[in-house]
Amino acid sequence: MSGDRPVDPMRSFTGVAAGTLLLEVIVVLLSMPVVANLGSGLATWQGVLVGTLALALLLTCAVLRKPWGLGLAAGLQVVMIACWVALPALGVLGLVFGLVWAILLWMRWDVARRMAEGRLPDQQG
C-alpha cells in the first residue's frame, strides 16, 4: 500500500495540528466554569468572548490544509494571550498552548529541513 508512493510526513502534521486545536477547544470551553467561580463571576461579554474563541479554534481545524491555515492557528494563540486583559485564565491557557504550538511548528520545521536534505528514514537506501 505505502510501497507504491512515498510517504509525505507533512500530511500527518495536519492531523496533529487538528487534534491539538480540538483539545484546545475542549480546554477553553472547560475554562468557563473556572472563570465563573473566580472573582465576581462570568459576565455575558466574557462568555461570548470564550465561546467565540472556541468556535474560531474549531473552525480553524477545517482550513489547516490551506497555505494560511497554520498562520491562522498561530494567530489565534496570540489572540488568546491578548485575552489576558479580559480573562487572565484565558491568557494563561494562551501561554500554555502557545508553547505547545511553538514546539509543534519547530518539529514541523525540523522535519521539513531533514526532508530537504534527504535524511529521513524513507529517503535512505
Residue pairs with C-beta under 8 A, 6 or more apart in sequence:
6 122
7 122
9 111
9 115
9 120
10 108
10 111
10 112
10 115
13 104
13 108
13 111
14 64
14 65
16 104
17 64
17 69
17 70
17 73
17 104
18 61
18 64
20 97
20 100
20 101
20 104
21 57
21 58
21 60
21 61
21 64
21 73
22 58
22 61
24 57
24 93
24 97
25 54
25 57
25 58
27 93
27 97
28 50
28 53
28 54
28 57
28 80
28 90
28 93
29 50
29 51
29 54
31 50
31 89
31 90
31 93
32 42
32 47
32 50
34 89
35 42
35 46
35 50
35 87
35 89
35 90
36 42
38 89
46 86
46 87
49 83
49 86
49 87
49 90
50 87
50 90
53 76
53 79
53 80
53 83
53 90
56 76
56 79
57 76
60 69
60 72
60 73
60 76
63 69
63 72
64 70
64 73
70 105
73 101
74 101
74 105
77 94
77 97
77 98
77 101
78 94
78 98
79 94
80 90
80 91
80 93
80 94
80 97
80 98
81 91
81 94
81 95
81 98
82 91
82 94
83 90
83 91
83 94
84 90
84 91
84 92
84 94
85 91
111 120
114 120
115 123
